[in-house]
Amino acid sequence: MNTQNLPFADLLNANCACTTLSQDLLAQQLEIDDELKGLAQQLQTSHPHLFSQTAVFIDQAQKLAIQNLIQAIETVFTSPSYIQLAVKNSSAVSQINNGPKGVFMGYDFHLSDQGPRLIEINTNAGGAFLNAALAKAHHACCQAMTVQGVVFPAQLKTNVFQDFVEMFQAEWRYQYQHLNGHANCPPLQTLVIVDDLPEQQFLAPEFELARLLFEKQGLEAVIADPQDLTFKNGKLFCKGLKSGLPVDLVYNRLTDFTFEMPPHEALKQAYEAGAAVVTPNPYTHAIYAQKSNLMLLNDSVLLSQWNIHHSVQAILAKGVPASCLVTAENATQLWAERKNYFFKPVAGYGSKAVYKGEKITKKVWAEIQTHDYIAQQLVPPSERLVNVNGQLEKLKVDIRAYVYEGKIQLLAARTYSGQTTNMRTPGGGFSPVIELP
């Protein structure tokens, strides 16, 4: 391979298999309270492939392209015409906008030769707290980092944890102002992190880390199953709150995005009444995370009708892979060209029921045609050289931008083998993203 003209970041990703994670630093960052002592060691045992030992590098041009693409998408997604169309066919609860913007919007990218390409957007992207801790646990690896004058890693320049807490405070203010029409907002007091059987979730340790960070900011915070919630007298209560105060804010980690399941009824009632801030919520999911929305970002006719500037359309055309719904009319052609596509359920999440075209059997293809699926143009991921038990291996890479109000709070990478990210690949897992000049 001719490496003469490759960016420095690509050269490091392809050739530098250095191990940069300090387990001692990781323990310091994760074990922020006596209640979390031993968490780092516990994760090594229970989640052996959650954290990669190796960082992933990008250059400033790639970082800028990611930010520009996010801003272009936000331009569309905040357009009144787009919003009207996005929620038109959604459930009734998804049409309720109480004001919050949605915490931890996750924009996932593959780094192609033509620049970053959007793979998907998720409204409850997990891992932000863990990745913030991980970023501070990696140290500079090689002389090249010193020669280039790189801060390792770039995100250490800001207090990311503080940014996260302020984001939740902002969500509280946005809803209060939206529903009450003035800015005289009382203080946020109670916060509940909600997921089904939270102690059994793969990222359960992150819930505990988040809870303690909220408590350190003076909030009463608990982790709860939705069945711990009760809606009565126009207020939402949680049996885990010792103060007995109503719930002010719910950090929603459920994958029932429209609260249709019976155990989620109290949360649904509270959301419909605007009795508590729920973030992210059905409205933000309808705007951002329905996979069929990706098709609209490539529709030049619609974008022009919505007065989206041609410069924004050019960024979208370059950065968003073309996609279409799988229908009876195009099924034959898509099957013939399946190697060029990834197939994803419209309402999917977490890489569930996602298929790379070249791996699809006729049986799976028949199943796909009976459900709502999109076919997305295949964008191969970039690669990262890692050292796995003394053997050099190349793993696939995707980049996740944790975003709030269109601004990147944190970049993280996931390294893996197989069709999709899985956190089960030896040598893979979450990696900090290091920006190089």
C-alpha positions in Angstrom: 0.0 0.0 0.0 1.3 3.5 -0.9 1.2 5.4 2.4 3.0 8.5 1.2 -0.1 10.6 0.8 -2.2 9.3 3.7 -3.1 11.7 6.5 -1.0 11.2 9.7 -4.1 9.9 11.6 -4.7 7.2 9.0 -1.0 6.2 9.2 -1.2 5.8 12.9 -4.5 3.8 12.7 -3.0 1.5 10.2 0.5 1.0 11.7 0.6 1.9 15.4 -0.7 -0.9 17.6 0.4 0.8 20.8 -1.5 0.1 24.1 -2.4 3.4 25.7 -5.0 2.5 28.4 -3.9 2.9 32.0 -6.0 0.6 34.2 -5.0 2.7 37.2 -6.2 5.9 35.6 -9.4 4.2 34.5 -10.1 3.1 38.1 -9.5 6.7 39.2 -12.0 8.0 36.7 -14.7 5.4 37.2 -14.5 5.1 41.0 -15.5 8.6 41.8 -17.1 7.6 45.1 -16.6 4.9 47.7 -19.8 3.2 46.4 -18.0 2.6 43.1 -14.8 1.1 44.5 -13.8 -2.0 42.6 -15.9 -1.0 39.5 -12.9 -1.0 37.2 -11.9 -4.5 38.2 -15.6 -5.7 38.0 -15.9 -4.4 34.5 -12.7 -6.2 33.5 -14.3 -9.4 34.6 -18.0 -8.9 33.6 -17.3 -6.8 30.4 -13.9 -7.9 29.2 -14.3 -6.3 25.8 -16.0 -3.1 26.8 -12.9 -1.0 26.7 -10.2 -1.2 24.0 -6.6 -0.8 25.1 -6.0 1.4 22.0 -7.0 4.8 20.9 -8.4 5.8 17.5 -7.0 8.8 15.6 -8.7 11.3 13.3 -7.4 14.5 11.8 -8.9 18.0 12.1 -10.4 17.8 8.6 -12.3 14.7 9.5 -13.5 16.2 12.8 -14.6 19.4 10.9 -16.4 17.3 8.3 -18.3 15.4 11.0 -19.4 18.7 12.7 -20.4 20.2 9.4 -22.5 17.2 8.5 -24.2 17.2 11.9 -25.0 20.9 11.5 -26.4 20.2 8.0 -28.7 17.5 9.4 -29.8 19.7 12.3 -30.7 22.4 9.7 -33.1 19.9 8.1 -34.4 18.3 11.4 -35.3 21.7 12.8 -37.1 22.8 9.7 -40.9 23.2 10.4 -41.7 21.4 7.1 -39.6 18.5 8.0 -40.9 18.2 11.5 -44.5 18.3 10.2 -43.7 15.4 7.8 -41.7 13.4 10.4 -44.4 13.3 13.0 -47.4 13.1 10.6 -47.6 9.3 10.6 -46.1 8.8 14.1 -48.1 7.7 17.1 -50.1 10.4 19.0 -47.6 10.4 21.9 -44.7 11.1 19.4 -46.4 14.3 18.3 -46.2 15.9 21.8 -43.4 18.4 22.1 -42.8 19.6 25.6 -39.7 21.5 24.8 -36.7 19.3 25.6 -34.1 18.9 22.9 -33.1 15.3 23.7 -29.9 14.3 25.7 -27.1 12.2 24.2 -28.1 12.2 20.6 -25.8 9.7 19.0 -24.5 10.3 15.4 -22.6 7.3 14.2 -20.2 7.5 11.3 -17.8 5.4 9.1 -14.7 7.1 7.9 -14.5 6.5 4.2 -12.0 7.7 1.6 -14.5 10.4 0.6 -14.8 11.6 4.2 -17.2 10.7 7.1 -20.4 9.0 6.2 -23.4 8.9 8.5 -24.6 5.4 9.4 -27.4 6.2 11.8 -28.7 8.4 14.5 -29.8 7.2 17.9 -31.8 9.1 20.5 -30.6 7.2 23.6 -27.0 6.6 22.7 -25.3 4.8 25.6 -21.8 4.9 26.8 -21.2 8.7 27.1 -20.3 8.6 30.8 -18.1 5.6 30.4 -16.3 7.1 27.3 -15.7 10.4 29.2 -14.0 8.3 31.9 -12.1 6.2 29.4 -10.8 9.3 27.5 -9.1 10.5 30.7 -7.5 7.0 31.3 -5.4 6.9 28.1 -1.9 8.3 28.0 0.3 9.4 25.1 1.7 6.4 23.3 4.6 7.2 21.0 7.1 9.9 20.2 5.1 11.0 17.2 2.5 12.4 19.6 5.1 14.6 21.2 6.6 15.7 17.9 3.2 16.7 16.6 2.4 18.6 19.8 -0.9 16.8 20.3 -2.9 17.0 23.5 -3.8 13.5 24.4 -6.7 13.2 24.3 -8.3 16.3 22.9 -11.4 16.2 25.0 -9.4 16.6 28.2 -9.5 20.3 27.5 -13.0 20.5 29.0 -14.9 19.0 31.9 -17.1 16.7 29.9 -18.9 15.4 33.0 -19.9 19.0 33.9 -21.2 19.5 30.4 -23.3 16.5 30.8 -24.9 17.6 34.0 -25.5 21.1 32.6 -27.3 19.5 29.6 -29.8 17.9 31.9 -30.3 21.2 33.7 -30.9 22.8 30.3 -33.6 20.2 29.5 -35.4 21.1 32.7 -35.4 24.8 31.8 -36.5 24.2 28.2 -39.6 22.3 29.3 -40.5 24.8 32.0 -40.2 27.7 29.7 -42.0 25.9 26.9 -45.0 25.0 29.1 -45.1 28.1 31.3 -44.1 30.8 28.9 -41.5 32.5 31.2 -38.0 32.0 32.4 -38.5 32.0 36.2 -37.6 28.4 36.5 -37.5 26.6 39.9 -34.4 24.5 40.6 -34.2 20.9 39.3 -34.3 18.6 42.4 -35.1 15.0 41.5 -33.9 12.9 38.6 -34.6 9.2 37.8 -32.6 7.0 35.4 -35.2 4.6 34.0 -34.8 1.4 32.1 -36.4 -2.0 32.1 -34.7 -4.2 34.7 -31.9 -1.7 34.9 -29.6 -3.9 37.0 -29.6 -6.5 34.1 -28.8 -4.0 31.3 -25.4 -4.3 29.6 -24.4 -0.8 30.5 -25.8 -0.9 34.0 -22.5 0.2 35.5 -22.9 3.5 33.6 -26.2 4.1 35.3 -24.5 4.0 38.7 -21.7 6.3 37.5 -24.3 8.8 36.2 -26.3 8.7 39.4 -23.4 9.5 41.5 -22.4 12.4 39.3 -25.9 13.8 39.5 -25.8 13.5 43.3 -22.5 15.3 43.5 -24.3 18.2 41.8 -26.9 18.3 44.6 -29.6 16.4 42.9 -31.5 13.5 44.4 -31.0 10.8 41.8 -32.1 7.1 41.6 -32.0 4.3 39.1 -35.4 2.7 38.6 -37.5 0.2 36.7 -40.5 1.9 35.0 -42.8 -0.1 37.2 -41.4 1.8 40.2 -43.1 4.9 38.8 -46.6 6.0 39.7 -48.6 8.9 38.1 -51.2 10.4 40.5 -52.7 13.7 41.1 -51.0 15.1 38.0 -47.5 14.2 39.2 -45.0 11.4 38.7 -43.6 9.6 41.7 -40.8 7.0 42.1 -40.6 4.8 45.2 -36.9 5.0 45.2 -36.8 8.7 46.0 -36.3 9.0 49.8 -37.6 12.6 49.9 -41.0 11.6 48.6 -40.9 14.5 46.2 -42.3 14.2 42.7 -40.0 13.3 39.8 -38.7 16.4 38.1 -36.7 14.7 35.3 -36.5 11.2 33.8 -33.3 10.2 32.0 -35.0 7.7 29.7 -33.0 4.7 28.6 -36.0 2.6 27.4 -36.1 1.1 23.9 -39.9 1.2 23.9 -39.7 4.6 22.1 -43.4 5.3 22.2 -44.2 3.9 25.7 -46.7 1.3 24.3 -45.9 -1.5 26.7 -48.1 -1.7 29.8 -45.3 -1.4 32.4 -44.5 2.1 30.8 -48.0 3.5 31.3 -47.2 5.8 34.2 -44.3 7.3 32.3 -46.5 7.8 29.3 -49.1 9.5 31.3 -46.6 11.8 32.9 -45.1 12.7 29.5 -48.5 13.4 27.9 -49.4 15.7 30.8 -46.0 17.4 30.8 -45.7 16.5 34.5 -42.0 15.6 34.3 -39.2 16.2 31.8 -38.6 13.0 29.8 -35.4 13.0 27.8 -35.0 11.6 25.3 -38.6 11.2 24.5 -41.0 9.9 21.7 -41.0 13.3 20.0 -37.2 13.5 19.6 -37.2 9.8 18.5 -39.7 10.6 15.8 -37.7 13.5 14.5 -34.2 12.0 14.7 -34.1 8.2 15.0 -36.7 6.7 12.7 -34.5 5.0 10.0 -36.9 6.1 7.3 -36.0 9.8 8.0 -32.6 9.1 6.5 -34.2 8.9 3.1 -35.4 12.4 3.3 -31.9 13.7 3.7 -31.2 12.6 0.2 -34.4 13.9 -1.4 -33.3 17.0 -3.2 -36.8 17.9 -4.4 -38.2 17.9 -0.8 -35.1 19.7 0.5 -35.5 22.4 -2.1 -39.2 22.8 -1.3 -38.2 23.2 2.4 -35.8 26.0 1.4 -32.8 24.1 2.5 -29.8 26.0 1.0 -27.9 24.2 -1.8 -24.7 24.3 0.2 -26.4 22.3 3.0 -27.8 19.9 0.4 -24.2 19.4 -1.0 -22.9 18.4 2.5 -25.8 16.0 2.9 -25.3 14.4 -0.5 -21.7 13.7 0.3 -22.1 12.6 3.8 -25.4 10.7 4.0 -25.5 7.3 2.1 -28.5 6.9 -0.1 -31.3 4.7 1.3 -34.8 3.6 0.3 -37.7 1.6 1.8 -37.8 -2.1 0.8 -41.1 -2.5 -1.1 -42.7 -5.1 -3.3 -41.8 -2.9 -6.3 -38.1 -2.7 -5.7 -37.5 -6.0 -3.9 -36.3 -7.9 -7.0 -33.7 -5.2 -7.8 -32.5 -4.8 -4.2 -32.0 -8.6 -4.0 -29.9 -8.6 -7.2 -27.9 -5.7 -5.8 -27.9 -6.7 -2.1 -24.1 -6.8 -1.8 -24.2 -3.0 -2.1 -26.6 -2.5 0.8 -27.1 -2.8 4.6 -30.7 -3.6 5.5 -32.1 -2.1 8.7 -35.6 -2.2 10.4 -37.2 1.3 10.3 -37.9 1.2 14.1 -34.7 -0.7 15.0 -32.0 0.1 17.5 -28.7 -1.4 18.8 -27.9 -3.2 15.5 -30.8 -5.7 16.2 -32.1 -7.5 13.1 -29.6 -5.6 10.9 -28.2 -7.4 7.9 -25.3 -6.9 5.6 -26.5 -7.6 2.1 -23.9 -10.1 1.1 -24.8 -12.2 4.2 -28.5 -12.4 3.6 -30.1 -15.8 2.9 -33.3 -16.2 0.9 -35.1 -17.1 4.1 -34.0 -13.8 5.8 -34.9 -11.9 2.7 -38.4 -13.2 2.8 -38.6 -12.1 6.4 -37.3 -8.6 5.6 -40.1 -8.1 3.0 -42.8 -8.8 5.6 -41.5 -5.9 7.9 -40.6 -2.2 7.5 -37.0 -2.1 6.3 -34.7 0.4 4.6 -31.9 -0.5 2.3 -28.9 1.8 3.0 -26.0 2.1 0.7 -23.1 0.1 2.1 -20.2 2.2 3.5 -17.3 -0.1 4.6 -15.8 1.0 7.9 -12.2 2.1 8.3 -9.8 -0.1 10.3 -7.6 0.1 13.4 -4.5 -2.1 14.0 -4.6 -3.5 17.5 -2.5 -5.9 19.5 -4.6 -8.9 20.7 -2.7 -11.2 23.0 0.5 -10.6 21.1 -1.1 -10.9 17.7 -1.6 -7.9 15.4 -5.2 -7.7 14.0 -7.2 -5.1 12.1 -10.6 -4.3 13.6 -13.4 -2.3 12.1 -14.1 1.2 13.4 -17.1 3.4 13.7 -17.1 6.9 15.3 -19.9 8.1 17.6 -20.5 11.8 18.2 -22.5 12.5 21.4 -24.4 15.6 20.4 -26.6 18.1 22.2 -28.3 20.9 20.3 -26.2 20.2 17.2 -22.9 20.5 19.0 -20.4 17.7 19.7 -19.8 17.1 23.4 -17.6 14.0 23.0 -16.3 11.8 20.2 -15.8 8.1 20.9 -15.0 5.1 18.7 -16.1 1.5 18.8 -13.7 -1.2 17.4 -15.1 -4.6 16.5 -15.2 -7.5 14.1 -18.3 -8.9 12.4 -21.2 -7.2 10.8 -21.9 -4.6 13.5 -20.5 -3.2 16.7 -20.9 -5.7 19.5 -18.6 -5.0 22.5 -17.6 -8.7 22.4 -14.6 -8.6 20.2 -11.2 -9.4 21.8 -9.1 -6.2 21.6 -12.2 -4.1 20.7 -14.7 -2.0 22.5 -15.0 1.7 23.3 -11.9 3.7 22.3 -11.1 7.4 22.8 -10.9 9.5 19.7 -7.7 11.5 19.4 -7.7 14.5 17.1 -4.5 15.3 15.3 -3.4 18.4 13.5 
